[in-house]
C-alpha cells in the first residue's frame, strides 16, 4: 500500500528495462520530504509567474520600479527575494549545480534548464520588437520609394511639357564690354500694322530686320481680330475663349456687368483677365519685366506686378518710347559688381506697345496718305532704337521681337448692314462686339433658333455677312467655350460693318452723302488676308541664317517663343511652337513678308485712293506670281534696297571693321560664338540705310503731320 501511494514516482510505473534513478527523498527523512513538496509547489508557481512576466513587455511603471530595485512593490532582497533564492538554491542542489549570479530580469546561467527557458522568453521578446521595428522600416522605405517615384514621374511629365530649350542659350550670359547681360528680350507690338504694309517701300528698318532675322510671310491673329483679345493672346499663348477677354467689349453673365475697353475703371479690374501673362510668368521665375503701355498691364493681374510699368498714354511721342526702353537697358544688372548697392536693377523682359498705326488706320483708312506717314514714323522709331542698341554694343546681345496684333480694312457707307432692318431690336437684351455683333436675347430659349433661321436666309440673299450660333461657329475660330461669348453672332464680310440706327442711319447717310467713320476696321475672320499680322525676330535666341523664312503660324505661338528666349518655363497654353525655330529656307525677293498683293474692298465708284485694289475683296490673292506695282505718289528713296535682300548682297560702310563684337562672359565650351552671329557689316549697312531714310521720312512726316487729327484716341 505504501508503494501504491508513491503514485507516479514509484518504480512500477517505469518499464522493466528502464534504468532506475535513485530518488533523493529516500536519503532524507520524511518531514524534510514533505517540506520539499510544499516548497516545490510554491517554486513552480513563482517560476511560472516569472516566465509570464518575462514574456510580457513591462510597463513604464514596472521599468521605473526595476530601475530602483523594486519587484511587486517590495525592494529586491526582501522576503519574496529570499524565497526565490531559497527555492532556486534547492533546485540547484537537486541537480547538482552551483547557485548562479543573479542579474536584473532573471537567471543567466546558460547551463540551467530554467535559465534557458527564461532566456528564450527574453529572446522572443527582443525578436518581436526587432521584427516590429523591421516592418516599420520596410514601410517607411516603401513610402519613401513611392514618393521619390512620384516626384520623378512629375519631373519627367513637366520636363516633357515645359522643356527649357535651348539649354545653351538659357545658360549663356553676354558681355558688351562694360556689363554682363543675362538673356534679354525686347518685345514690340505695332498695333494695326497689316502685313502688306511692309511692301510700300517706307519701312527700311523693318525690312532690314527681316533681311537679318527670321520671320514668316505673315502671322495670323486670333478671332476676333481686335486689339485687347489679341494682345492678351500674345502674352498668354491662349485663344480668347480660354483667357476670357473675348472682345473689346462684352457682357459677363456671372458678373452681370459689361467689359468696355475704354472704361479703365472697369476694364482694368483683375476679375476680367483670367490667365497668366508673360510678365507674371517671368516675375515668378526671377526675371524682371518692364511693360510700356501694353493693354492689360494696368489690371493688377494676380499675383505679381511687373517690376516696371508705364501707363497708357495715347499722345506719347514715339521717341519717348525709345527713351524708356534704353533707360531700362542702362540700369545695372544682377551680375554687376555693385548690383547690391542699387535699388533698381535691369529688367530682362521689356515689352512696348505702339498704337499709332492702328489709331491712324481707323481715322484715315489703311490706304490713306496719312497712314503712310504714320508707318514711316513708326519705322523711324525703330531706327532710333537700333542706333541706341548699336551705341551700347547690344545688337548681338539682346533679342528683338516685333509683332502686330491684326491688320486693317477700308470701310465705306455703302458697305454697312443696318441691324434694325434684320431683326426686331426689342428681342435683344445686349449686343457685344464690333464691327461684328454678338446678340444676347431676352428669351433665348424661344428666339435663338427662330432668329438664326431668319438671319441665315437674309445672309444668303445679301452675301455681306454670316450668321453663327455657338453650335455652328467655325471650329477654327476657337470661339465657343466661354460664357462671355454671346449665343448668336452676325459676322460681316471683311470691309463691312453692322450698325444700329441709333448710332448711324444708313439710309439717311446714303441720301446725304455722309461718310461712315471709322474709315478703317478690323475684327473680321482672322484668316482673311487683310487681317494678317507680322512677326520678325532677331538675336542670340534665334541662331538662324539671315533672311530665314518660317512657316506661317498663329499668334498663340508667340508666348512660348518669348519664354524660351528668356530661358523661363511657360505656363500651360494653346501653343506648341518652341525654340529653336525651324526655318523652311530663305525669303526670296518676290516672296518675302508683305510681298503678296492683298485686295482691299472698294466702292463701286472708286474714290481715287492711292492704292488700286482689286474690285472683289474675296478674290484669290494667294497667287505668288502677282506682285505689287509701284504706287502713285511714292516718294521713297531710290537707294532703298529691295525687300528680302540678304545682307551679304548690300554695300558696307568703310568703317565696318571698327564695330566691336561683344564677348560672352565665360560661355560654356559647346556654345560657339555662334552660328547666329552675323558680321558687323550687317549693322553697318542697316545704319547706313537708316541714315539715308531718316531725313526723307522726317520731311515726309512733317509735310503732312499738320493734317493729322485725333492723336491719342484709344486703341481698338
ZAMARGU-4260 file (C-alpha; in steps of 0.2 Angstrom, whole numbers, plus 5000, padded with zeros to 4 digits):
<rodrens>
0) 5000/5000/5000 | 5014/5011/5004 | 5021/5009/4987 | 5004/5012/4979 | 5004/5029/4987
5) 5020/5033/4979 | 5010/5036/4963 | 5019/5041/4948 | 5035/5042/4957 | 5035/5023/4961
10) 5046/5011/4951 | 5032/5001/4945 | 5027/5014/4933 | 5043/5013/4923 | 5047/4999/4910
15) 5056/4985/4917 | 5071/4988/4906 | 5071/5006/4911 | 5086/5012/4921 | 5082/5016/4939
20) 5086/5034/4945 | 5089/5035/4964 | 5077/5047/4972 | 5084/5060/4985 | 5069/5058/4995
25) 5075/5040/5000 | 5091/5048/5008 | 5081/5061/5018 | 5069/5060/5032 | 5050/5061/5029
30) 5047/5078/5037 | 5060/5086/5025 | 5052/5077/5010 | 5035/5084/5014 | 5043/5102/5016
35) 5051/5100/4999 | 5035/5095/4991 | 5026/5111/4998 | 5041/5122/4994 | 5042/5114/4976
40) 5024/5118/4973 | 5027/5136/4978 | 5043/5136/4967 | 5033/5130/4952 | 5021/5145/4955
45) 5034/5158/4957 | 5044/5151/4942 | 5028/5152/4931 | 5025/5170/4936 | 5042/5174/4932
50) 5040/5166/4915 | 5024/5176/4912 | 5032/5192/4917 | 5047/5189/4905 | 5036/5185/4891
55) 5026/5201/4893 | 5033/5219/4889 | 5035/5228/4905 | 5025/5244/4908 | 5033/5261/4910
60) 5029/5259/4929 | 5037/5242/4930 | 5053/5248/4922 | 5054/5263/4934 | 5052/5251/4948
65) 5065/5240/4942 | 5077/5254/4940 | 5075/5257/4958 | 5077/5239/4963 | 5058/5236/4966
70) 5049/5220/4962 | 5030/5218/4965 | 5030/5233/4977 | 5045/5226/4988 | 5063/5231/4987
75) 5074/5217/4980 | 5081/5207/4994 | 5065/5206/5004 | 5055/5191/5009 | 5050/5187/4991
80) 5068/5189/4985 | 5074/5177/4999 | 5060/5164/4995 | 5065/5164/4977 | 5084/5162/4982
85) 5080/5148/4993 | 5069/5138/4981 | 5082/5141/4967 | 5096/5135/4978 | 5086/5120/4982
90) 5083/5116/4964 | 5101/5119/4960 | 5106/5107/4974 | 5094/5094/4967 | 5103/5095/4950
95) 5120/5096/4957 | 5123/5114/4951 | 5130/5129/4960 | 5120/5145/4963 | 5121/5157/4948
100) 5124/5175/4949 | 5108/5185/4949 | 5105/5199/4936 | 5091/5210/4933 | 5077/5201/4924
105) 5081/5183/4929 | 5094/5170/4929 | 5109/5170/4917 | 5117/5153/4919 | 5117/5145/4902
110) 5119/5128/4909 | 5102/5128/4918 | 5087/5122/4910 | 5076/5135/4919 | 5089/5149/4914
115) 5087/5143/4896 | 5068/5145/4896 | 5069/5162/4904 | 5082/5167/4891 | 5071/5160/4877
120) 5057/5171/4883 | 5068/5186/4883 | 5075/5182/4866 | 5057/5180/4859 | 5053/5197/4867
125) 5068/5205/4858 | 5064/5196/4842 | 5046/5203/4842 | 5052/5221/4845 | 5066/5219/4832
130) 5053/5211/4819 | 5041/5225/4823 | 5054/5238/4820 | 5060/5230/4804 | 5042/5230/4797
135) 5041/5249/4801 | 5057/5252/4792 | 5051/5242/4777 | 5035/5253/4777 | 5045/5269/4778
140) 5056/5263/4764 | 5042/5259/4753 | 5033/5276/4756 | 5049/5285/4753 | 5052/5275/4737
145) 5034/5278/4731 | 5036/5297/4735 | 5053/5298/4725 | 5045/5288/4711 | 5030/5301/4710
150) 5042/5315/4711 | 5052/5308/4696 | 5036/5305/4686 | 5031/5323/4689 | 5048/5329/4684
155) 5048/5319/4668 | 5030/5325/4664 | 5034/5343/4667 | 5050/5342/4658 | 5041/5335/4643
160) 5028/5348/4644 | 5039/5363/4648 | 5056/5359/4641 | 5068/5373/4643 | 5076/5375/4626
165) 5088/5379/4620 | 5099/5375/4635 | 5114/5383/4628 | 5106/5400/4626 | 5097/5399/4643
170) 5114/5396/4652 | 5123/5409/4642 | 5127/5427/4648 | 5135/5440/4637 | 5147/5454/4640
175) 5145/5470/4629 | 5162/5476/4635 | 5156/5485/4651 | 5142/5475/4658 | 5136/5457/4659
180) 5118/5453/4651 | 5108/5439/4656 | 5095/5433/4642 | 5086/5449/4637 | 5072/5451/4625
185) 5063/5467/4619 | 5045/5464/4613 | 5037/5477/4602 | 5019/5477/4596 | 5014/5488/4582
190) 4995/5489/4584 | 4986/5488/4567 | 5001/5485/4556 | 4995/5475/4542 | 5007/5463/4534
195) 5007/5470/4517 | 5012/5487/4524 | 5030/5481/4523 | 5028/5482/4504 | 5026/5500/4502
200) 5044/5505/4502 | 5043/5516/4518 | 5049/5503/4531 | 5068/5502/4529 | 5071/5497/4547
205) 5058/5483/4547 | 5064/5477/4531 | 5082/5477/4537 | 5076/5466/4552 | 5068/5454/4540
210) 5084/5453/4530 | 5094/5449/4545 | 5082/5439/4556 | 5069/5426/4555 | 5050/5428/4550
215) 5035/5420/4542 | 5027/5428/4527 | 5014/5434/4539 | 5007/5429/4556 | 4988/5425/4559
220) 4979/5434/4573 | 4966/5426/4584 | 4947/5428/4581 | 4940/5441/4584 | 4954/5451/4576
225) 4953/5466/4588 | 4966/5473/4600 | 4963/5468/4618 | 4959/5449/4614 | 4975/5448/4603
230) 4987/5457/4614 | 4982/5446/4629 | 4984/5431/4617 | 5001/5437/4613 | 5005/5437/4631
235) 4997/5421/4637 | 4998/5409/4622 | 4979/5406/4624 | 4964/5408/4612 | 4952/5422/4618
240) 4939/5409/4623 | 4952/5402/4635 | 4959/5418/4643 | 4942/5427/4644 | 4945/5443/4635
245) 4934/5438/4621 | 4932/5456/4613 | 4935/5474/4616 | 4918/5475/4624 | 4907/5460/4630
250) 4894/5456/4643 | 4899/5444/4658 | 4883/5435/4663 | 4891/5430/4680 | 4896/5447/4685
255) 4881/5455/4676 | 4892/5468/4670 | 4900/5474/4654 | 4918/5475/4649 | 4922/5490/4639
260) 4940/5493/4635 | 4939/5512/4636 | 4932/5512/4653 | 4948/5510/4663 | 4939/5509/4680
265) 4930/5493/4674 | 4941/5485/4661 | 4957/5486/4672 | 4950/5476/4686 | 4959/5459/4688
270) 4942/5449/4688 | 4941/5451/4669 | 4959/5444/4665 | 4958/5425/4668 | 4976/5420/4663
275) 4994/5422/4667 | 5003/5435/4656 | 5021/5434/4651 | 5026/5447/4664 | 5019/5437/4678
280) 5027/5421/4672 | 5044/5430/4671 | 5042/5438/4688 | 5038/5421/4696 | 5054/5414/4690
285) 5065/5429/4695 | 5066/5438/4678 | 5062/5456/4680 | 5049/5464/4667 | 5047/5481/4661
290) 5030/5485/4652 | 5027/5500/4642 | 5008/5504/4639 | 5004/5485/4635 | 4985/5483/4635
295) 4980/5474/4651 | 4996/5478/4660 | 4987/5490/4672 | 4974/5477/4678 | 4984/5471/4693
300) 4983/5453/4686 | 4987/5441/4701 | 4998/5438/4709 | 5013/5449/4705 | 5015/5466/4696
305) 5028/5469/4683 | 5044/5477/4691 | 5042/5492/4680 | 5026/5498/4671 | 5021/5514/4661
310) 5003/5518/4660 | 4994/5520/4643 | 4996/5537/4635 | 4989/5539/4618 | 4998/5555/4614
315) 5015/5550/4619 | 5029/5554/4606 | 5037/5539/4598 | 5055/5545/4603 | 5049/5544/4621
320) 5046/5525/4619 | 5064/5523/4613 | 5070/5533/4628 | 5060/5521/4640 | 5067/5505/4633
325) 5085/5512/4633 | 5083/5518/4650 | 5079/5501/4656 | 5093/5493/4647 | 5105/5506/4655
330) 5101/5500/4673 | 5114/5490/4682 | 5112/5471/4680 | 5112/5457/4693 | 5130/5452/4689
335) 5137/5469/4691 | 5150/5471/4705 | 5140/5485/4714 | 5122/5477/4710 | 5118/5476/4728
340) 5120/5494/4731 | 5107/5498/4718 | 5088/5498/4722 | 5083/5497/4703 | 5090/5483/4693
345) 5089/5480/4674 | 5074/5470/4668 | 5077/5456/4656 | 5059/5456/4648 | 5054/5473/4640
350) 5038/5475/4631 | 5032/5491/4622 | 5015/5495/4614 | 5014/5506/4599 | 4996/5512/4595
355) 5000/5524/4581 | 4997/5514/4565 | 4980/5507/4572 | 4974/5524/4578 | 4978/5532/4561
360) 4971/5517/4551 | 4954/5520/4560 | 4955/5538/4557 | 4961/5539/4539 | 4960/5522/4532
365) 4973/5509/4528 | 4976/5516/4511 | 4977/5535/4515 | 4992/5546/4513 | 4991/5549/4532
370) 4994/5531/4537 | 5009/5530/4525 | 5017/5544/4535 | 5012/5536/4552 | 5020/5519/4546
375) 5036/5529/4541 | 5036/5537/4558 | 5035/5521/4567 | 5049/5514/4557 | 5060/5529/4561
380) 5056/5525/4579 | 5064/5508/4576 | 5078/5516/4568 | 5082/5526/4584 | 5080/5510/4594
385) 5093/5501/4583 | 5105/5516/4584 | 5103/5515/4603 | 5107/5497/4604 | 5122/5499/4592
390) 5129/5513/4603 | 5128/5501/4618 | 5136/5487/4608 | 5120/5477/4611 | 5114/5472/4594
395) 5121/5454/4596 | 5116/5453/4614 | 5098/5457/4616 | 5084/5448/4607 | 5071/5459/4597
400) 5054/5453/4593 | 5042/5464/4583 | 5024/5459/4580 | 5007/5466/4576 | 4990/5461/4583
405) 4980/5462/4567 | 4978/5471/4550 | 4965/5484/4544 | 4952/5485/4531 | 4944/5500/4522
410) 4926/5504/4527 | 4913/5514/4517 | 4895/5520/4519 | 4890/5508/4505 | 4896/5493/4515
415) 4885/5494/4530 | 4872/5482/4537 | 4858/5490/4546 | 4854/5478/4561 | 4837/5486/4564
420) 4832/5480/4546 | 4837/5462/4550 | 4829/5459/4567 | 4816/5465/4579 | 4828/5475/4591
425) 4815/5473/4605 | 4820/5455/4607 | 4838/5460/4610 | 4844/5461/4628 | 4863/5465/4625
430) 4874/5467/4610 | 4893/5463/4610 | 4907/5466/4599 | 4911/5477/4585 | 4911/5478/4569
435) 4904/5460/4571 | 4889/5459/4583 | 4885/5446/4597 | 4867/5446/4601 | 4860/5441/4619
440) 4841/5439/4618 | 4829/5442/4631 | 4821/5425/4628 | 4835/5414/4621 | 4826/5398/4623
445) 4812/5404/4612 | 4820/5416/4600 | 4838/5410/4596 | 4833/5396/4584 | 4820/5407/4576
450) 4832/5422/4573 | 4845/5410/4567 | 4835/5404/4553 | 4828/5421/4548 | 4845/5429/4548
455) 4853/5414/4539 | 4841/5417/4524 | 4845/5436/4524 | 4863/5432/4524 | 4862/5420/4509
460) 4852/5434/4500 | 4864/5448/4503 | 4881/5439/4504 | 4888/5453/4515 | 4888/5443/4532
465) 4887/5426/4540 | 4877/5420/4555 | 4883/5408/4568 | 4877/5401/4584 | 4889/5393/4597
470) 4885/5376/4588 | 4888/5382/4571 | 4903/5393/4574 | 4918/5388/4563 | 4930/5377/4574
475) 4945/5386/4568 | 4938/5402/4577 | 4940/5394/4594 | 4926/5405/4599 | 4913/5395/4609
480) 4919/5389/4626 | 4916/5404/4637 | 4900/5411/4644 | 4906/5428/4639 | 4903/5423/4621
485) 4886/5428/4615 | 4875/5414/4609 | 4871/5422/4592 | 4883/5431/4581 | 4882/5441/4565
490) 4900/5442/4557 | 4901/5454/4542 | 4912/5451/4527 | 4929/5460/4528 | 4926/5479/4525
495) 4908/5478/4530 | 4901/5484/4547 | 4885/5480/4556 | 4877/5496/4564 | 4862/5501/4574
500) 4851/5516/4568 | 4854/5524/4585 | 4872/5525/4580 | 4871/5528/4561 | 4856/5528/4550
505) 4862/5520/4533 | 4848/5526/4523 | 4850/5544/4528 | 4869/5544/4526 | 4867/5537/4508
510) 4855/5551/4504 | 4865/5565/4511 | 4882/5558/4507 | 4888/5557/4525 | 4904/5547/4527
515) 4905/5532/4539 | 4918/5533/4552 | 4930/5525/4556 | 4937/5523/4539 | 4947/5508/4544
520) 4941/5492/4554 | 4946/5475/4559 | 4939/5461/4569 | 4934/5450/4555 | 4939/5432/4550
525) 4957/5431/4557 | 4962/5421/4542 | 4957/5435/4529 | 4972/5442/4520 | 4968/5460/4526
530) 4969/5454/4544 | 4987/5447/4543 | 4999/5452/4556 | 5019/5452/4556 | 5032/5443/4566
535) 5050/5447/4565 | 5064/5441/4577 | 5082/5443/4578 | 5095/5440/4592 | 5105/5426/4601
540) 5090/5416/4604 | 5087/5415/4585 | 5103/5407/4578 | 5097/5406/4561 | 5103/5411/4544
545) 5099/5429/4539 | 5083/5431/4530 | 5076/5414/4536 | 5058/5410/4532 | 5047/5402/4545
550) 5031/5393/4541 | 5015/5403/4544 | 5009/5402/4562 | 4995/5409/4573 | 4999/5421/4587
555) 4996/5409/4601 | 5013/5403/4597 | 5022/5419/4602 | 5021/5416/4621 | 5031/5400/4621
560) 5044/5408/4609 | 5046/5423/4621 | 5048/5412/4636 | 5061/5401/4628 | 5071/5417/4623
565) 5071/5422/4641 | 5075/5404/4647 | 5059/5403/4658 | 5046/5389/4659 | 5030/5394/4650
570) 5013/5392/4659 | 5001/5380/4651 | 4994/5387/4635 | 4987/5383/4617 | 5004/5385/4608
575) 5016/5371/4603 | 5030/5380/4594 | 5046/5381/4604 | 5064/5387/4601 | 5074/5383/4591
580) 5063/5388/4577 | 5064/5378/4561 | 5065/5389/4545 | 5060/5382/4528 | 5073/5391/4518
585) 5075/5409/4514 | 5064/5423/4508 | 5066/5427/4490 | 5065/5444/4483 | 5047/5441/4476
590) 5041/5430/4491 | 5045/5439/4506 | 5034/5446/4520 | 5022/5459/4514 | 5025/5455/4495
595) 5009/5447/4492 | 4996/5459/4484 | 4980/5460/4496 | 4964/5466/4488 | 4956/5479/4499
600) 4937/5482/4497 | 4932/5497/4487 | 4915/5505/4482 | 4908/5503/4465 | 4913/5520/4461
605) 4932/5521/4466 | 4936/5536/4477 | 4953/5539/4470 | 4963/5531/4484 | 4982/5530/4481
610) 4981/5511/4481 | 4972/5502/4467 | 4964/5486/4475 | 4955/5473/4465 | 4937/5475/4464
615) 4932/5459/4473 | 4938/5458/4491 | 4935/5439/4491 | 4946/5436/4476 | 4960/5423/4477
620) 4976/5433/4482 | 4987/5418/4485 | 4995/5418/4468 | 5013/5422/4472 | 5016/5427/4454
625) 5006/5443/4457 | 5017/5457/4463 | 5013/5475/4469 | 5015/5488/4456 | 5023/5505/4460
630) 5011/5516/4469 | 5007/5533/4464 | 5015/5547/4474 | 5028/5535/4481 | 5042/5546/4487
635) 5053/5533/4494 | 5071/5535/4491 | 5078/5526/4476 | 5093/5519/4486 | 5081/5509/4497
640) 5086/5490/4495 | 5074/5478/4489 | 5064/5469/4502 | 5071/5452/4507 | 5088/5455/4500
645) 5102/5447/4510 | 5114/5457/4519 | 5129/5450/4510 | 5122/5457/4494 | 5122/5475/4501
650) 5136/5488/4501 | 5146/5490/4518 | 5152/5505/4527 | 5171/5508/4526 | 5172/5508/4545
655) 5163/5492/4547 | 5178/5483/4554 | 5179/5495/4568 | 5162/5489/4576 | 5167/5478/4590
660) 5158/5462/4593 | 5153/5458/4610 | 5161/5444/4620 | 5152/5431/4631 | 5156/5431/4649
665) 5163/5413/4652 | 5152/5404/4640 | 5151/5385/4640 | 5163/5376/4629 | 5149/5370/4617
670) 5141/5387/4615 | 5150/5394/4600 | 5152/5411/4595 | 5138/5406/4587 | 5130/5402/4571
675) 5118/5416/4575 | 5131/5429/4573 | 5132/5440/4558 | 5146/5451/4554 | 5146/5469/4560
680) 5144/5474/4542 | 5126/5470/4543 | 5123/5483/4556 | 5134/5495/4547 | 5123/5493/4532
685) 5107/5495/4542 | 5114/5511/4550 | 5119/5517/4533 | 5102/5514/4525 | 5093/5521/4540
690) 5103/5537/4540 | 5098/5539/4522 | 5079/5535/4525 | 5078/5546/4541 | 5079/5563/4533
695) 5067/5558/4520 | 5055/5550/4532 | 5056/5566/4543 | 5052/5578/4529 | 5038/5566/4523
700) 5030/5565/4540 | 5032/5584/4544 | 5024/5588/4527 | 5008/5580/4532 | 5008/5580/4551
705) 4998/5596/4551 | 4984/5587/4543 | 4983/5573/4556 | 4969/5574/4569 | 4963/5564/4583
710) 4980/5560/4592 | 4978/5550/4607 | 4962/5540/4603 | 4961/5524/4612 | 4967/5508/4603
715) 4953/5496/4595
</rodrens>
